Amino acid sequence: METKNINIPKNEYINLLVRIVVGFIFIVTGTSKIVEPALFATEISNYDMMFAPLINLMAIILPWIEIVVGILFVLGVRIKANVIWYVEA
């Protein structure tokens, strides 16, 4: 079975709108995680994927990364690099 390339039209206004919406979502969710780090640490520990000493550290660091990436999305600064930086974190 062959896959077909789909040509998606590039519309700068749609890209801008999506970038701003996604950026604000990152900012709002990151801020809510900063307000209650204990709750976020509990949510991380529920996944049972991380060593216990690292849970609190991740609960403190991840929301700040999320906010920085959200701000950079809204401002349009190095979009491709921001996506890679967030995915790798």
N, CA, C and O atoms as a Maestro MAE file, in Angstrom:
{
 s_m_m2io_version
 :::
 2.0.0
}

f_m_ct {
 s_m_title
 :::
 protein
 m_atom[356] {
  # First column is atom index #
  i_m_mmod_type
  r_m_x_coord
  r_m_y_coord
  r_m_z_coord
  i_m_residue_number
  s_m_chain_name
  s_m_pdb_residue_name
  s_m_pdb_atom_name
  i_m_atomic_number
  :::
  1 25 0.841 -1.173 0.000 1 A "MET " " N  " 7
  2 3 0.000 0.000 0.000 1 A "MET " " CA " 6
  3 2 0.891 1.242 0.000 1 A "MET " " C  " 6
  4 15 1.785 1.379 0.835 1 A "MET " " O  " 8
  5 25 0.640 2.120 -0.924 2 A "GLU " " N  " 7
  6 3 1.428 3.333 -1.037 2 A "GLU " " CA " 6
  7 2 0.797 4.469 -0.247 2 A "GLU " " C  " 6
  8 15 -0.424 4.593 -0.148 2 A "GLU " " O  " 8
  9 25 1.659 5.276 0.298 3 A "THR " " N  " 7
  10 3 1.157 6.473 0.973 3 A "THR " " CA " 6
  11 2 1.255 7.638 0.010 3 A "THR " " C  " 6
  12 15 2.216 7.755 -0.749 3 A "THR " " O  " 8
  13 25 0.260 8.488 0.049 4 A "LYS " " N  " 7
  14 3 0.237 9.644 -0.840 4 A "LYS " " CA " 6
  15 2 0.629 10.884 -0.058 4 A "LYS " " C  " 6
  16 15 0.263 11.050 1.105 4 A "LYS " " O  " 8
  17 25 1.365 11.731 -0.707 5 A "ASN " " N  " 7
  18 3 1.690 13.010 -0.102 5 A "ASN " " CA " 6
  19 2 0.483 13.928 -0.206 5 A "ASN " " C  " 6
  20 15 -0.080 14.120 -1.283 5 A "ASN " " O  " 8
  21 25 0.104 14.482 0.913 6 A "ILE " " N  " 7
  22 3 -1.034 15.394 0.930 6 A "ILE " " CA " 6
  23 2 -0.493 16.814 0.959 6 A "ILE " " C  " 6
  24 15 0.280 17.175 1.846 6 A "ILE " " O  " 8
  25 25 -0.893 17.592 0.012 7 A "ASN " " N  " 7
  26 3 -0.459 18.983 -0.029 7 A "ASN " " CA " 6
  27 2 -1.384 19.823 0.835 7 A "ASN " " C  " 6
  28 15 -2.543 20.050 0.487 7 A "ASN " " O  " 8
  29 25 -0.871 20.274 1.946 8 A "ILE " " N  " 7
  30 3 -1.645 21.125 2.842 8 A "ILE " " CA " 6
  31 2 -1.271 22.565 2.538 8 A "ILE " " C  " 6
  32 15 -0.098 22.932 2.611 8 A "ILE " " O  " 8
  33 25 -2.257 23.383 2.197 9 A "PRO " " N  " 7
  34 3 -1.928 24.774 1.884 9 A "PRO " " CA " 6
  35 2 -1.374 25.495 3.116 9 A "PRO " " C  " 6
  36 15 -1.866 25.320 4.231 9 A "PRO " " O  " 8
  37 25 -0.346 26.303 2.888 10 A "LYS " " N  " 7
  38 3 0.267 27.045 3.983 10 A "LYS " " CA " 6
  39 2 -0.412 28.401 4.084 10 A "LYS " " C  " 6
  40 15 -0.310 29.232 3.182 10 A "LYS " " O  " 8
  41 25 -1.089 28.606 5.170 11 A "ASN " " N  " 7
  42 3 -1.758 29.866 5.415 11 A "ASN " " CA " 6
  43 2 -1.125 30.499 6.649 11 A "ASN " " C  " 6
  44 15 -1.202 29.946 7.747 11 A "ASN " " O  " 8
  45 25 -0.510 31.641 6.468 12 A "GLU " " N  " 7
  46 3 0.198 32.283 7.570 12 A "GLU " " CA " 6
  47 2 -0.733 32.668 8.714 12 A "GLU " " C  " 6
  48 15 -0.322 32.646 9.874 12 A "GLU " " O  " 8
  49 25 -1.956 33.014 8.413 13 A "TYR " " N  " 7
  50 3 -2.893 33.411 9.466 13 A "TYR " " CA " 6
  51 2 -3.298 32.222 10.329 13 A "TYR " " C  " 6
  52 15 -3.417 32.338 11.549 13 A "TYR " " O  " 8
  53 25 -3.507 31.082 9.686 14 A "ILE " " N  " 7
  54 3 -3.854 29.875 10.451 14 A "ILE " " CA " 6
  55 2 -2.652 29.449 11.300 14 A "ILE " " C  " 6
  56 15 -2.812 29.082 12.464 14 A "ILE " " O  " 8
  57 25 -1.454 29.497 10.721 15 A "ASN " " N  " 7
  58 3 -0.254 29.158 11.484 15 A "ASN " " CA " 6
  59 2 -0.093 30.069 12.692 15 A "ASN " " C  " 6
  60 15 0.247 29.606 13.781 15 A "ASN " " O  " 8
  61 25 -0.336 31.362 12.507 16 A "LEU " " N  " 7
  62 3 -0.239 32.321 13.600 16 A "LEU " " CA " 6
  63 2 -1.266 32.016 14.679 16 A "LEU " " C  " 6
  64 15 -0.935 32.010 15.865 16 A "LEU " " O  " 8
  65 25 -2.502 31.765 14.284 17 A "LEU " " N  " 7
  66 3 -3.562 31.467 15.240 17 A "LEU " " CA " 6
  67 2 -3.261 30.202 16.036 17 A "LEU " " C  " 6
  68 15 -3.399 30.187 17.259 17 A "LEU " " O  " 8
  69 25 -2.853 29.153 15.349 18 A "VAL " " N  " 7
  70 3 -2.536 27.890 16.029 18 A "VAL " " CA " 6
  71 2 -1.351 28.068 16.964 18 A "VAL " " C  " 6
  72 15 -1.357 27.555 18.083 18 A "VAL " " O  " 8
  73 25 -0.334 28.794 16.511 19 A "ARG " " N  " 7
  74 3 0.848 29.038 17.335 19 A "ARG " " CA " 6
  75 2 0.488 29.796 18.611 19 A "ARG " " C  " 6
  76 15 0.988 29.467 19.686 19 A "ARG " " O  " 8
  77 25 -0.372 30.803 18.501 20 A "ILE " " N  " 7
  78 3 -0.767 31.583 19.671 20 A "ILE " " CA " 6
  79 2 -1.626 30.752 20.615 20 A "ILE " " C  " 6
  80 15 -1.439 30.807 21.830 20 A "ILE " " O  " 8
  81 25 -2.558 29.988 20.077 21 A "VAL " " N  " 7
  82 3 -3.431 29.155 20.920 21 A "VAL " " CA " 6
  83 2 -2.608 28.104 21.664 21 A "VAL " " C  " 6
  84 15 -2.773 27.925 22.871 21 A "VAL " " O  " 8
  85 25 -1.727 27.410 20.949 22 A "VAL " " N  " 7
  86 3 -0.896 26.385 21.593 22 A "VAL " " CA " 6
  87 2 0.028 27.022 22.628 22 A "VAL " " C  " 6
  88 15 0.226 26.467 23.709 22 A "VAL " " O  " 8
  89 25 0.589 28.175 22.305 23 A "GLY " " N  " 7
  90 3 1.453 28.878 23.251 23 A "GLY " " CA " 6
  91 2 0.722 29.246 24.528 23 A "GLY " " C  " 6
  92 15 1.253 29.054 25.622 23 A "GLY " " O  " 8
  93 25 -0.497 29.776 24.404 24 A "PHE " " N  " 7
  94 3 -1.266 30.128 25.599 24 A "PHE " " CA " 6
  95 2 -1.682 28.896 26.397 24 A "PHE " " C  " 6
  96 15 -1.747 28.946 27.625 24 A "PHE " " O  " 8
  97 25 -1.962 27.800 25.715 25 A "ILE " " N  " 7
  98 3 -2.276 26.559 26.436 25 A "ILE " " CA " 6
  99 2 -1.072 26.121 27.264 25 A "ILE " " C  " 6
  100 15 -1.223 25.741 28.425 25 A "ILE " " O  " 8
  101 25 0.132 26.173 26.669 26 A "PHE " " N  " 7
  102 3 1.335 25.818 27.411 26 A "PHE " " CA " 6
  103 2 1.531 26.743 28.607 26 A "PHE " " C  " 6
  104 15 1.879 26.286 29.696 26 A "PHE " " O  " 8
  105 25 1.311 28.033 28.411 27 A "ILE " " N  " 7
  106 3 1.509 28.997 29.497 27 A "ILE " " CA " 6
  107 2 0.512 28.755 30.625 27 A "ILE " " C  " 6
  108 15 0.894 28.748 31.795 27 A "ILE " " O  " 8
  109 25 -0.747 28.558 30.290 28 A "VAL " " N  " 7
  110 3 -1.783 28.360 31.319 28 A "VAL " " CA " 6
  111 2 -1.564 27.054 32.073 28 A "VAL " " C  " 6
  112 15 -1.642 27.029 33.301 28 A "VAL " " O  " 8
  113 25 -1.292 25.976 31.357 29 A "THR " " N  " 7
  114 3 -1.101 24.700 32.058 29 A "THR " " CA " 6
  115 2 0.187 24.702 32.870 29 A "THR " " C  " 6
  116 15 0.231 24.128 33.958 29 A "THR " " O  " 8
  117 25 1.233 25.340 32.358 30 A "GLY " " N  " 7
  118 3 2.473 25.439 33.128 30 A "GLY " " CA " 6
  119 2 2.287 26.253 34.393 30 A "GLY " " C  " 6
  120 15 2.825 25.909 35.445 30 A "GLY " " O  " 8
  121 25 1.520 27.339 34.292 31 A "THR " " N  " 7
  122 3 1.252 28.175 35.464 31 A "THR " " CA " 6
  123 2 0.452 27.421 36.509 31 A "THR " " C  " 6
  124 15 0.716 27.548 37.704 31 A "THR " " O  " 8
  125 25 -0.519 26.640 36.071 32 A "SER " " N  " 7
  126 3 -1.308 25.885 37.043 32 A "SER " " CA " 6
  127 2 -0.462 24.829 37.756 32 A "SER " " C  " 6
  128 15 -0.715 24.507 38.916 32 A "SER " " O  " 8
  129 25 0.539 24.294 37.062 33 A "LYS " " N  " 7
  130 3 1.429 23.315 37.686 33 A "LYS " " CA " 6
  131 2 2.390 23.974 38.667 33 A "LYS " " C  " 6
  132 15 2.794 23.355 39.652 33 A "LYS " " O  " 8
  133 25 2.758 25.223 38.403 34 A "ILE " " N  " 7
  134 3 3.643 25.953 39.316 34 A "ILE " " CA " 6
  135 2 2.900 26.320 40.592 34 A "ILE " " C  " 6
  136 15 3.488 26.315 41.674 34 A "ILE " " O  " 8
  137 25 1.623 26.636 40.480 35 A "VAL " " N  " 7
  138 3 0.827 27.042 41.642 35 A "VAL " " CA " 6
  139 2 0.711 25.901 42.646 35 A "VAL " " C  " 6
  140 15 0.775 26.129 43.854 35 A "VAL " " O  " 8
  141 25 0.538 24.669 42.154 36 A "GLU " " N  " 7
  142 3 0.402 23.511 43.046 36 A "GLU " " CA " 6
  143 2 1.407 22.425 42.662 36 A "GLU " " C  " 6
  144 15 1.039 21.431 42.036 36 A "GLU " " O  " 8
  145 25 2.671 22.614 43.035 37 A "PRO " " N  " 7
  146 3 3.678 21.611 42.649 37 A "PRO " " CA " 6
  147 2 3.484 20.254 43.321 37 A "PRO " " C  " 6
  148 15 3.862 19.228 42.755 37 A "PRO " " O  " 8
  149 25 2.902 20.235 44.514 38 A "ALA " " N  " 7
  150 3 2.679 18.948 45.195 38 A "ALA " " CA " 6
  151 2 1.669 18.100 44.418 38 A "ALA " " C  " 6
  152 15 1.842 16.889 44.284 38 A "ALA " " O  " 8
  153 25 0.626 18.735 43.913 39 A "LEU " " N  " 7
  154 3 -0.370 18.014 43.127 39 A "LEU " " CA " 6
  155 2 0.249 17.496 41.832 39 A "LEU " " C  " 6
  156 15 -0.017 16.368 41.416 39 A "LEU " " O  " 8
  157 25 1.072 18.321 41.202 40 A "PHE " " N  " 7
  158 3 1.733 17.894 39.972 40 A "PHE " " CA " 6
  159 2 2.711 16.750 40.251 40 A "PHE " " C  " 6
  160 15 2.819 15.822 39.449 40 A "PHE " " O  " 8
  161 25 3.416 16.808 41.368 41 A "ALA " " N  " 7
  162 3 4.329 15.719 41.747 41 A "ALA " " CA " 6
  163 2 3.555 14.421 41.958 41 A "ALA " " C  " 6
  164 15 4.026 13.347 41.583 41 A "ALA " " O  " 8
  165 25 2.380 14.516 42.551 42 A "THR " " N  " 7
  166 3 1.532 13.336 42.742 42 A "THR " " CA " 6
  167 2 1.095 12.764 41.398 42 A "THR " " C  " 6
  168 15 1.080 11.548 41.206 42 A "THR " " O  " 8
  169 25 0.740 13.648 40.471 43 A "GLU " " N  " 7
  170 3 0.339 13.186 39.142 43 A "GLU " " CA " 6
  171 2 1.498 12.494 38.428 43 A "GLU " " C  " 6
  172 15 1.297 11.485 37.752 43 A "GLU " " O  " 8
  173 25 2.699 13.027 38.572 44 A "ILE " " N  " 7
  174 3 3.872 12.391 37.967 44 A "ILE " " CA " 6
  175 2 4.119 11.022 38.595 44 A "ILE " " C  " 6
  176 15 4.411 10.054 37.893 44 A "ILE " " O  " 8
  177 25 4.001 10.948 39.917 45 A "SER " " N  " 7
  178 3 4.280 9.674 40.602 45 A "SER " " CA " 6
  179 2 3.235 8.614 40.275 45 A "SER " " C  " 6
  180 15 3.530 7.422 40.366 45 A "SER " " O  " 8
  181 25 2.031 9.012 39.898 46 A "ASN " " N  " 7
  182 3 0.990 8.043 39.536 46 A "ASN " " CA " 6
  183 2 1.360 7.232 38.293 46 A "ASN " " C  " 6
  184 15 0.851 6.128 38.102 46 A "ASN " " O  " 8
  185 25 2.235 7.767 37.455 47 A "TYR " " N  " 7
  186 3 2.653 7.041 36.252 47 A "TYR " " CA " 6
  187 2 3.663 5.934 36.554 47 A "TYR " " C  " 6
  188 15 3.853 5.037 35.733 47 A "TYR " " O  " 8
  189 25 4.314 5.982 37.717 48 A "ASP " " N  " 7
  190 3 5.310 4.976 38.109 48 A "ASP " " CA " 6
  191 2 6.382 4.766 37.040 48 A "ASP " " C  " 6
  192 15 6.776 3.633 36.760 48 A "ASP " " O  " 8
  193 25 6.844 5.852 36.452 49 A "MET " " N  " 7
  194 3 7.864 5.767 35.414 49 A "MET " " CA " 6
  195 2 9.174 6.432 35.817 49 A "MET " " C  " 6
  196 15 10.123 6.433 35.033 49 A "MET " " O  " 8
  197 25 9.248 6.992 37.005 50 A "MET " " N  " 7
  198 3 10.415 7.755 37.399 50 A "MET " " CA " 6
  199 2 10.832 7.376 38.811 50 A "MET " " C  " 6
  200 15 10.006 6.999 39.642 50 A "MET " " O  " 8
  201 25 12.127 7.484 39.063 51 A "PHE " " N  " 7
  202 3 12.624 7.226 40.404 51 A "PHE " " CA " 6
  203 2 12.059 8.260 41.372 51 A "PHE " " C  " 6
  204 15 11.900 9.426 41.013 51 A "PHE " " O  " 8
  205 25 11.762 7.846 42.574 52 A "ALA " " N  " 7
  206 3 11.134 8.715 43.562 52 A "ALA " " CA " 6
  207 2 11.903 10.008 43.836 52 A "ALA " " C  " 6
  208 15 11.270 11.056 43.967 52 A "ALA " " O  " 8
  209 25 13.239 9.989 43.930 53 A "PRO " " N  " 7
  210 3 13.945 11.252 44.194 53 A "PRO " " CA " 6
  211 2 13.823 12.279 43.061 53 A "PRO " " C  " 6
  212 15 13.978 13.477 43.297 53 A "PRO " " O  " 8
  213 25 13.550 11.826 41.851 54 A "LEU " " N  " 7
  214 3 13.463 12.743 40.719 54 A "LEU " " CA " 6
  215 2 12.085 13.362 40.540 54 A "LEU " " C  " 6
  216 15 11.938 14.332 39.796 54 A "LEU " " O  " 8
  217 25 11.087 12.825 41.201 55 A "ILE " " N  " 7
  218 3 9.716 13.298 40.992 55 A "ILE " " CA " 6
  219 2 9.573 14.763 41.389 55 A "ILE " " C  " 6
  220 15 9.018 15.556 40.629 55 A "ILE " " O  " 8
  221 25 10.061 15.128 42.557 56 A "ASN " " N  " 7
  222 3 9.930 16.526 42.997 56 A "ASN " " CA " 6
  223 2 10.726 17.467 42.104 56 A "ASN " " C  " 6
  224 15 10.278 18.576 41.813 56 A "ASN " " O  " 8
  225 25 11.898 17.032 41.670 57 A "LEU " " N  " 7
  226 3 12.702 17.856 40.783 57 A "LEU " " CA " 6
  227 2 11.970 18.101 39.459 57 A "LEU " " C  " 6
  228 15 11.937 19.226 38.960 57 A "LEU " " O  " 8
  229 25 11.392 17.056 38.905 58 A "MET " " N  " 7
  230 3 10.656 17.201 37.650 58 A "MET " " CA " 6
  231 2 9.406 18.056 37.830 58 A "MET " " C  " 6
  232 15 9.026 18.798 36.924 58 A "MET " " O  " 8
  233 25 8.769 17.957 38.989 59 A "ALA " " N  " 7
  234 3 7.571 18.761 39.249 59 A "ALA " " CA " 6
  235 2 7.914 20.244 39.346 59 A "ALA " " C  " 6
  236 15 7.048 21.097 39.150 59 A "ALA " " O  " 8
  237 25 9.153 20.548 39.643 60 A "ILE " " N  " 7
  238 3 9.577 21.942 39.722 60 A "ILE " " CA " 6
  239 2 10.096 22.436 38.374 60 A "ILE " " C  " 6
  240 15 9.833 23.580 38.002 60 A "ILE " " O  " 8
  241 25 10.821 21.608 37.641 61 A "ILE " " N  " 7
  242 3 11.471 22.045 36.402 61 A "ILE " " CA " 6
  243 2 10.527 22.048 35.196 61 A "ILE " " C  " 6
  244 15 10.524 23.005 34.422 61 A "ILE " " O  " 8
  245 25 9.732 20.998 35.027 62 A "LEU " " N  " 7
  246 3 8.903 20.864 33.823 62 A "LEU " " CA " 6
  247 2 7.934 22.021 33.589 62 A "LEU " " C  " 6
  248 15 7.809 22.468 32.449 62 A "LEU " " O  " 8
  249 25 7.240 22.530 34.611 63 A "PRO " " N  " 7
  250 3 6.329 23.647 34.337 63 A "PRO " " CA " 6
  251 2 7.044 24.887 33.806 63 A "PRO " " C  " 6
  252 15 6.494 25.607 32.972 63 A "PRO " " O  " 8
  253 25 8.264 25.144 34.279 64 A "TRP " " N  " 7
  254 3 9.006 26.306 33.792 64 A "TRP " " CA " 6
  255 2 9.406 26.129 32.338 64 A "TRP " " C  " 6
  256 15 9.363 27.082 31.560 64 A "TRP " " O  " 8
  257 25 9.793 24.915 31.964 65 A "ILE " " N  " 7
  258 3 10.108 24.643 30.558 65 A "ILE " " CA " 6
  259 2 8.857 24.849 29.712 65 A "ILE " " C  " 6
  260 15 8.925 25.419 28.623 65 A "ILE " " O  " 8
  261 25 7.720 24.388 30.213 66 A "GLU " " N  " 7
  262 3 6.461 24.529 29.497 66 A "GLU " " CA " 6
  263 2 6.103 25.999 29.287 66 A "GLU " " C  " 6
  264 15 5.643 26.377 28.210 66 A "GLU " " O  " 8
  265 25 6.310 26.820 30.302 67 A "ILE " " N  " 7
  266 3 5.999 28.243 30.194 67 A "ILE " " CA " 6
  267 2 6.949 28.933 29.213 67 A "ILE " " C  " 6
  268 15 6.511 29.738 28.391 67 A "ILE " " O  " 8
  269 25 8.233 28.626 29.293 68 A "VAL " " N  " 7
  270 3 9.204 29.251 28.380 68 A "VAL " " CA " 6
  271 2 8.892 28.886 26.933 68 A "VAL " " C  " 6
  272 15 8.916 29.751 26.058 68 A "VAL " " O  " 8
  273 25 8.601 27.622 26.678 69 A "VAL " " N  " 7
  274 3 8.273 27.196 25.322 69 A "VAL " " CA " 6
  275 2 6.972 27.863 24.868 69 A "VAL " " C  " 6
  276 15 6.866 28.264 23.709 69 A "VAL " " O  " 8
  277 25 5.993 27.990 25.746 70 A "GLY " " N  " 7
  278 3 4.744 28.674 25.398 70 A "GLY " " CA " 6
  279 2 4.971 30.125 25.034 70 A "GLY " " C  " 6
  280 15 4.393 30.618 24.065 70 A "GLY " " O  " 8
  281 25 5.801 30.817 25.795 71 A "ILE " " N  " 7
  282 3 6.107 32.222 25.494 71 A "ILE " " CA " 6
  283 2 6.827 32.341 24.155 71 A "ILE " " C  " 6
  284 15 6.537 33.235 23.361 71 A "ILE " " O  " 8
  285 25 7.770 31.429 23.914 72 A "LEU " " N  " 7
  286 3 8.489 31.465 22.642 72 A "LEU " " CA " 6
  287 2 7.569 31.149 21.468 72 A "LEU " " C  " 6
  288 15 7.746 31.712 20.387 72 A "LEU " " O  " 8
  289 25 6.589 30.262 21.652 73 A "PHE " " N  " 7
  290 3 5.593 30.001 20.610 73 A "PHE " " CA " 6
  291 2 4.806 31.263 20.293 73 A "PHE " " C  " 6
  292 15 4.651 31.633 19.129 73 A "PHE " " O  " 8
  293 25 4.310 31.922 21.335 74 A "VAL " " N  " 7
  294 3 3.494 33.120 21.131 74 A "VAL " " CA " 6
  295 2 4.316 34.192 20.414 74 A "VAL " " C  " 6
  296 15 3.806 34.864 19.518 74 A "VAL " " O  " 8
  297 25 5.566 34.356 20.798 75 A "LEU " " N  " 7
  298 3 6.414 35.372 20.177 75 A "LEU " " CA " 6
  299 2 6.933 34.955 18.801 75 A "LEU " " C  " 6
  300 15 7.390 35.796 18.029 75 A "LEU " " O  " 8
  301 25 6.864 33.668 18.498 76 A "GLY " " N  " 7
  302 3 7.319 33.182 17.200 76 A "GLY " " CA " 6
  303 2 8.827 33.073 17.090 76 A "GLY " " C  " 6
  304 15 9.385 33.173 15.997 76 A "GLY " " O  " 8
  305 25 9.481 32.871 18.210 77 A "VAL " " N  " 7
  306 3 10.938 32.793 18.226 77 A "VAL " " CA " 6
  307 2 11.366 31.345 17.998 77 A "VAL " " C  " 6
  308 15 11.033 30.465 18.792 77 A "VAL " " O  " 8
  309 25 12.092 31.103 16.931 78 A "ARG " " N  " 7
  310 3 12.685 29.801 16.618 78 A "ARG " " CA " 6
  311 2 11.710 28.639 16.851 78 A "ARG " " C  " 6
  312 15 11.942 27.779 17.701 78 A "ARG " " O  " 8
  313 25 10.653 28.634 16.106 79 A "ILE " " N  " 7
  314 3 9.563 27.669 16.303 79 A "ILE " " CA " 6
  315 2 10.057 26.228 16.210 79 A "ILE " " C  " 6
  316 15 9.752 25.428 17.095 79 A "ILE " " O  " 8
  317 25 10.795 25.876 15.185 80 A "LYS " " N  " 7
  318 3 11.242 24.489 15.023 80 A "LYS " " CA " 6
  319 2 12.160 24.072 16.159 80 A "LYS " " C  " 6
  320 15 12.067 22.944 16.643 80 A "LYS " " O  " 8
  321 25 13.037 24.955 16.590 81 A "ALA " " N  " 7
  322 3 13.940 24.628 17.696 81 A "ALA " " CA " 6
  323 2 13.156 24.467 18.994 81 A "ALA " " C  " 6
  324 15 13.512 23.622 19.814 81 A "ALA " " O  " 8
  325 25 12.106 25.248 19.205 82 A "ASN " " N  " 7
  326 3 11.300 25.127 20.415 82 A "ASN " " CA " 6
  327 2 10.575 23.792 20.482 82 A "ASN " " C  " 6
  328 15 10.487 23.180 21.547 82 A "ASN " " O  " 8
  329 25 10.066 23.348 19.364 83 A "VAL " " N  " 7
  330 3 9.359 22.073 19.326 83 A "VAL " " CA " 6
  331 2 10.327 20.954 19.680 83 A "VAL " " C  " 6
  332 15 9.996 20.084 20.486 83 A "VAL " " O  " 8
  333 25 11.509 20.964 19.093 84 A "ILE " " N  " 7
  334 3 12.493 19.922 19.371 84 A "ILE " " CA " 6
  335 2 12.921 19.978 20.824 84 A "ILE " " C  " 6
  336 15 13.063 18.935 21.463 84 A "ILE " " O  " 8
  337 25 13.132 21.185 21.367 85 A "TRP " " N  " 7
  338 3 13.561 21.340 22.753 85 A "TRP " " CA " 6
  339 2 12.504 20.803 23.710 85 A "TRP " " C  " 6
  340 15 12.844 20.149 24.696 85 A "TRP " " O  " 8
  341 25 11.229 21.068 23.435 86 A "TYR " " N  " 7
  342 3 10.160 20.607 24.310 86 A "TYR " " CA " 6
  343 2 9.986 19.094 24.214 86 A "TYR " " C  " 6
  344 15 9.771 18.432 25.229 86 A "TYR " " O  " 8
  345 25 10.074 18.550 23.025 87 A "VAL " " N  " 7
  346 3 9.884 17.111 22.842 87 A "VAL " " CA " 6
  347 2 11.001 16.336 23.538 87 A "VAL " " C  " 6
  348 15 10.744 15.281 24.119 87 A "VAL " " O  " 8
  349 25 12.228 16.834 23.491 88 A "GLU " " N  " 7
  350 3 13.337 16.146 24.104 88 A "GLU " " CA " 6
  351 2 13.338 16.263 25.624 88 A "GLU " " C  " 6
  352 15 13.930 15.421 26.300 88 A "GLU " " O  " 8
  353 25 12.695 17.279 26.174 89 A "ALA " " N  " 7
  354 3 12.720 17.496 27.636 89 A "ALA " " CA " 6
  355 2 11.891 16.517 28.391 89 A "ALA " " C  " 6
  356 15 11.822 16.582 29.618 89 A "ALA " " O  " 8
  :::
 }
 m_bond[355] {
  # First column is bond index #
  i_m_from
  i_m_to
  i_m_order
  :::
  1 1 2 1
  2 2 3 1
  3 3 4 2
  4 3 5 1
  5 5 6 1
  6 6 7 1
  7 7 8 2
  8 7 9 1
  9 9 10 1
  10 10 11 1
  11 11 12 2
  12 11 13 1
  13 13 14 1
  14 14 15 1
  15 15 16 2
  16 15 17 1
  17 17 18 1
  18 18 19 1
  19 19 20 2
  20 19 21 1
  21 21 22 1
  22 22 23 1
  23 23 24 2
  24 23 25 1
  25 25 26 1
  26 26 27 1
  27 27 28 2
  28 27 29 1
  29 29 30 1
  30 30 31 1
  31 31 32 2
  32 31 33 1
  33 33 34 1
  34 34 35 1
  35 35 36 2
  36 35 37 1
  37 37 38 1
  38 38 39 1
  39 39 40 2
  40 39 41 1
  41 41 42 1
  42 42 43 1
  43 43 44 2
  44 43 45 1
  45 45 46 1
  46 46 47 1
  47 47 48 2
  48 47 49 1
  49 49 50 1
  50 50 51 1
  51 51 52 2
  52 51 53 1
  53 53 54 1
  54 54 55 1
  55 55 56 2
  56 55 57 1
  57 57 58 1
  58 58 59 1
  59 59 60 2
  60 59 61 1
  61 61 62 1
  62 62 63 1
  63 63 64 2
  64 63 65 1
  65 65 66 1
  66 66 67 1
  67 67 68 2
  68 67 69 1
  69 69 70 1
  70 70 71 1
  71 71 72 2
  72 71 73 1
  73 73 74 1
  74 74 75 1
  75 75 76 2
  76 75 77 1
  77 77 78 1
  78 78 79 1
  79 79 80 2
  80 79 81 1
  81 81 82 1
  82 82 83 1
  83 83 84 2
  84 83 85 1
  85 85 86 1
  86 86 87 1
  87 87 88 2
  88 87 89 1
  89 89 90 1
  90 90 91 1
  91 91 92 2
  92 91 93 1
  93 93 94 1
  94 94 95 1
  95 95 96 2
  96 95 97 1
  97 97 98 1
  98 98 99 1
  99 99 100 2
  100 99 101 1
  101 101 102 1
  102 102 103 1
  103 103 104 2
  104 103 105 1
  105 105 106 1
  106 106 107 1
  107 107 108 2
  108 107 109 1
  109 109 110 1
  110 110 111 1
  111 111 112 2
  112 111 113 1
  113 113 114 1
  114 114 115 1
  115 115 116 2
  116 115 117 1
  117 117 118 1
  118 118 119 1
  119 119 120 2
  120 119 121 1
  121 121 122 1
  122 122 123 1
  123 123 124 2
  124 123 125 1
  125 125 126 1
  126 126 127 1
  127 127 128 2
  128 127 129 1
  129 129 130 1
  130 130 131 1
  131 131 132 2
  132 131 133 1
  133 133 134 1
  134 134 135 1
  135 135 136 2
  136 135 137 1
  137 137 138 1
  138 138 139 1
  139 139 140 2
  140 139 141 1
  141 141 142 1
  142 142 143 1
  143 143 144 2
  144 143 145 1
  145 145 146 1
  146 146 147 1
  147 147 148 2
  148 147 149 1
  149 149 150 1
  150 150 151 1
  151 151 152 2
  152 151 153 1
  153 153 154 1
  154 154 155 1
  155 155 156 2
  156 155 157 1
  157 157 158 1
  158 158 159 1
  159 159 160 2
  160 159 161 1
  161 161 162 1
  162 162 163 1
  163 163 164 2
  164 163 165 1
  165 165 166 1
  166 166 167 1
  167 167 168 2
  168 167 169 1
  169 169 170 1
  170 170 171 1
  171 171 172 2
  172 171 173 1
  173 173 174 1
  174 174 175 1
  175 175 176 2
  176 175 177 1
  177 177 178 1
  178 178 179 1
  179 179 180 2
  180 179 181 1
  181 181 182 1
  182 182 183 1
  183 183 184 2
  184 183 185 1
  185 185 186 1
  186 186 187 1
  187 187 188 2
  188 187 189 1
  189 189 190 1
  190 190 191 1
  191 191 192 2
  192 191 193 1
  193 193 194 1
  194 194 195 1
  195 195 196 2
  196 195 197 1
  197 197 198 1
  198 198 199 1
  199 199 200 2
  200 199 201 1
  201 201 202 1
  202 202 203 1
  203 203 204 2
  204 203 205 1
  205 205 206 1
  206 206 207 1
  207 207 208 2
  208 207 209 1
  209 209 210 1
  210 210 211 1
  211 211 212 2
  212 211 213 1
  213 213 214 1
  214 214 215 1
  215 215 216 2
  216 215 217 1
  217 217 218 1
  218 218 219 1
  219 219 220 2
  220 219 221 1
  221 221 222 1
  222 222 223 1
  223 223 224 2
  224 223 225 1
  225 225 226 1
  226 226 227 1
  227 227 228 2
  228 227 229 1
  229 229 230 1
  230 230 231 1
  231 231 232 2
  232 231 233 1
  233 233 234 1
  234 234 235 1
  235 235 236 2
  236 235 237 1
  237 237 238 1
  238 238 239 1
  239 239 240 2
  240 239 241 1
  241 241 242 1
  242 242 243 1
  243 243 244 2
  244 243 245 1
  245 245 246 1
  246 246 247 1
  247 247 248 2
  248 247 249 1
  249 249 250 1
  250 250 251 1
  251 251 252 2
  252 251 253 1
  253 253 254 1
  254 254 255 1
  255 255 256 2
  256 255 257 1
  257 257 258 1
  258 258 259 1
  259 259 260 2
  260 259 261 1
  261 261 262 1
  262 262 263 1
  263 263 264 2
  264 263 265 1
  265 265 266 1
  266 266 267 1
  267 267 268 2
  268 267 269 1
  269 269 270 1
  270 270 271 1
  271 271 272 2
  272 271 273 1
  273 273 274 1
  274 274 275 1
  275 275 276 2
  276 275 277 1
  277 277 278 1
  278 278 279 1
  279 279 280 2
  280 279 281 1
  281 281 282 1
  282 282 283 1
  283 283 284 2
  284 283 285 1
  285 285 286 1
  286 286 287 1
  287 287 288 2
  288 287 289 1
  289 289 290 1
  290 290 291 1
  291 291 292 2
  292 291 293 1
  293 293 294 1
  294 294 295 1
  295 295 296 2
  296 295 297 1
  297 297 298 1
  298 298 299 1
  299 299 300 2
  300 299 301 1
  301 301 302 1
  302 302 303 1
  303 303 304 2
  304 303 305 1
  305 305 306 1
  306 306 307 1
  307 307 308 2
  308 307 309 1
  309 309 310 1
  310 310 311 1
  311 311 312 2
  312 311 313 1
  313 313 314 1
  314 314 315 1
  315 315 316 2
  316 315 317 1
  317 317 318 1
  318 318 319 1
  319 319 320 2
  320 319 321 1
  321 321 322 1
  322 322 323 1
  323 323 324 2
  324 323 325 1
  325 325 326 1
  326 326 327 1
  327 327 328 2
  328 327 329 1
  329 329 330 1
  330 330 331 1
  331 331 332 2
  332 331 333 1
  333 333 334 1
  334 334 335 1
  335 335 336 2
  336 335 337 1
  337 337 338 1
  338 338 339 1
  339 339 340 2
  340 339 341 1
  341 341 342 1
  342 342 343 1
  343 343 344 2
  344 343 345 1
  345 345 346 1
  346 346 347 1
  347 347 348 2
  348 347 349 1
  349 349 350 1
  350 350 351 1
  351 351 352 2
  352 351 353 1
  353 353 354 1
  354 354 355 1
  355 355 356 2
  :::
 }
}
